[in-house]
Amino acid sequence: MKGAPHLLPARLHEFIAQCTWTFAKSYADTWPHEYIVREKVDEGSFVELVTHIRTHGYEDRFYEKPITYFDHDDMVYWTMGSPIEKTIIINRCRKEQTFRERQKNGTLPEQQPKLPKFDR
């Protein structure tokens, strides 16, 4: 499932640190996570981070949907898999809040969430 860890370049580490991450309130009780929106951050750094996640991440699932995840500093990063030019959101959560960990620990929500219509 998961290959050797790949370090995040310093410039992307700085980008992540300087971004204002928004808590996803509509998923607070089921899938707590944060996100950044492409139009509100540096375009070049956003695209570089998406590319890094997809190049150096690992494939896993969110229910039936395959997702490429990337682990960095106790957080897990992902997008919803749209082509890069259409990707508008980068998500992140703590590792214990991922589908895989919650499935393993028996802490999945009772109902599968409906994914938002954007950035599928």
Long-range contacts (C-beta under 8 A, 24 or more apart in sequence): 1-58, 1-59, 1-60, 2-58, 3-58, 5-71, 6-56, 6-70, 8-52, 8-70, 8-72, 9-52, 11-45, 11-48, 12-45, 12-48, 12-49, 12-52, 13-72, 15-41, 15-42, 15-45, 15-48, 15-49, 16-49, 16-72, 21-92, 24-91, 27-113, 29-109, 30-109, 30-111, 30-113, 31-93, 31-97, 31-109, 31-113, 32-93, 32-97, 33-91, 33-92, 33-93, 33-97, 34-91, 34-92, 34-93, 35-89, 35-90, 35-91, 35-92, 36-89, 36-90, 37-88, 37-89, 38-87, 38-88, 38-89, 39-88, 46-90, 47-84, 49-77, 49-90, 50-79, 50-84, 50-87, 50-90, 51-84, 53-77, 53-78, 53-79, 53-90, 54-79, 54-84, 60-98, 60-99, 60-100, 61-99, 61-100, 62-99, 63-99, 63-112, 65-115, 69-98, 71-95, 79-119, 80-115, 80-119, 80-120, 81-120, 82-119, 82-120, 86-119, 87-119, 88-118, 88-119, 89-118, 89-119
